[in-house]
Amino acid sequence: MIISEKKEETRNQVKEWKRQGFRVGLVPTMGYLHEGHQSLMEAAKRENDKVAVSVFVNPTQFGPNEDFASYPRDFEKDAALCEKTGVDLVFHPDAGEMYGEGFCTYVDMEGLTKELCGKSRPIHFRGVQTVVSKLFHIIPADKAYFGQKDAQQLAVIKRMACDMDMDIEIVGCPIVREADGLAKSSRNTYLNAEERQAALVLSRSLAAGRKLAEAGERDASKVKKRIEEVLGEEELARTDYVEIVDFADITPIENFAEAKKGEVLCAIAVYIGKTRLIDNFIFQLQKG
Ligand code: AMP
């Protein structure tokens, strides 16, 4: 497995693979890898000849009062997991390599990024789009893999790739959870034992909302209310948002039937103590 800290070396390697006719899959991450990330690597392995993983805690997607400095990092462990999973290249630049002197170009979007996480994290998606665009140029892969765990991010990246005619297929992968339902996240490491238990309210509230939808409820405000009720039962939880939107363009809907491609995203962000966690489900409307 190649470990590269340099953009040029990485791009040359990937170009060489392309020249040899290999299909290349890319998995962008911020490291502190877990089974969620691993599932993306495995999907990339199944569908490509070579797999590249980037490990980079991207400063431009963190707000001034967010957890950039304390974000967990353990590159040796990450590299070992990549090696074990059969990854071919790990790109692990530092911030200076990614954002050279005089850097002042950003990628931004008019729609999709203002709702949900965009409300409390106003510069987050601009940073995500910028770094992902850069990664697509450094690693000119055929396909890039993103988790539904960050559903808004997945929708934003799909939109960006389409709008900017990027020559790459964006593949969404299902949420990987702990046995008790908590969505796996590098940030789960911030939780103490009591908070870890309290964090189960996220998946529990979504399960209650999904149950209503599966029973035929199509009024978004009723599903939202049910999710909020369950979240309200947990003392350690403080809700940032509960939103029901059209997954296609992240616009709010009043009725599930309004979802243009039949996919309704029910997404939540909840503080457990000081840790902000997100989770969601996508409800597919039956056609016809
Ligand atoms: P991160 O390192 O948190 O920026 O995540 C890198 C990629 O892994 C993103 O596409 C995430 O959506 C994805 N990911 C993170 N956690 C999970 C999970 N529990 N299940 C599936 N994908 C995940």
Boltz pocket constraint, residues with backbone or C-beta under 6 A from the ligand:
constraints:
  - pocket:
      binder: B
      contacts: [[A, 28], [A, 29], [A, 30], [A, 31], [A, 35], [A, 36], [A, 37], [A, 39], [A, 40], [A, 145], [A, 146], [A, 147], [A, 148], [A, 149], [A, 150], [A, 173], [A, 174], [A, 175], [A, 176], [A, 177], [A, 183], [A, 184], [A, 185], [A, 186]]
      max_distance: 6.0
